[in-house]
Amino acid sequence: MRVLLISHTCQSRAEGQRKAEQLSRLDDVELKVVVPELFNHFGRWQRAETPEHAGFDFQALKVMWPWLGPAQNYLHWYPGLAKVIREFEPDVIDVWEEPWSLVSAQACWLRNRLRPVARIVMESEQNLRRNFPPPFRWIQNYTIRNADFAVGRSSEVIRVLRAKGYRGPARVVGNAVDLSTFKPLDRAACRQKLALSGFIAGYAGRLVERKGLLDMIKALAFLPDDVRMVFAGSGDFQPRLEARAREMGKTGQVQFLPARPLEELAEVMNAFDALVLPSWTVPTWKEQFGRVIIEAHACETPVIGSDSGAIPEVVGDGGLIYPERDPRALARAIMELKEDEERRRKLGALGRRQAEENFTWEKVALQMREVYRALSAPRSADAAILAAA
């Protein structure tokens, strides 16, 4: 099978390229990956990284409209994509972008005109049924009409796509974690290196309001003095968190660590007694997966998560869930783990097992190959997949 994977995430060696590497190792997949030369991700301009050990054809192309203010990066498209499709002649075009992104509609439009036998895989993380304004609504509807298979990061995503009119086959394929990077380490050594003490309830990621981080500060009102809230990351919400800690007289129980590259994050996860992901549901967003959950699980660190979006589904047996926007309930969950070391170890071990069984790049690649094979099979096979989805 010749598979064309279109994805800005594959700019990164540590992220999307890990998926591409595993796909390229499959004997029945001939892979070509197209990424933007330059892309704006959460306000940061990123250049494509050349793969270190690529067993696949990798092409970084110029994109038009990489950033358009309120439209952000969702209107980017590739002037050179038609040439790629003509020359590569893919059997499957896997668009690892949201269906309302212009590049998704571009891939469908070019498939219809240049390679009608190819099948389109539409990938999405959007688990909230949003009414997008034009032109995004038109782009999304066009992509949904033309997609042959839908892949969602959680079961909620599939339900949203169904509600928007998608009727084809679908399945859930989660994010993944590198188990050679994220693994159990000497916890005492990690804590000493980071100058952490006490019971550490930690968060790692962007410091933004919708992540519910203020609830971690508020929870300190119901916790003993030896509990520390540690925030590893950066963002414009940090001053608000610091101000609230000062107002409560809790600055001694709050610590901020700078953002770290992915390959250095395992030390932070191992220094935590529990990872906290207190996300809030807001009108335009709820937690779509929470990759830090599986990174913590891979380090055998239990997770305390709110019930926003996909968090309960991803946490599974590897942690505790509490009602979002409820700092007192968060404090109770922290105390539950603080007072029961054996429970922490058990939940951490269960999380590691979940990561090994469901969330490695190898497993994700095998799941995607099943999708590609279904699309290469006679159309009657699709009916069976659709019935099971």
Secondary structure, DSSP 8 states (H G I E B T S, - for coil): -EEEEE-SGGG-TTTHHHHHHHHHTSTT-EEEEEEESEEEETTEEEE----SS-SSEEEEE--B-S--GGGTTTT-B-TTHHHHHHHH--SEEEE-S-TTSHHHHHHHHHHHHH-TTSEEEEEE---S-----TTHHHHHHHHHHH-SEEEESSHHHHHHHHHTT--S-EEE----B-TTTS----HHHHHHHTT--SEEEEEES---GGGTTHHHHHHGGGS-TTEEEEEES--TTHHHHHHHHHHHT-GGGEEEE----GGGHHHHHHH-SEEEE----BTTB-----HHHHHHHHTT--EEEESSTTHHHHHTTSEEEE-TT-HHHHHHHHHHHHT-HHHHHHHHHHHHHHHHHH-BHHHHHHHHHHHHHHHHS-HHHHHHHHHH-
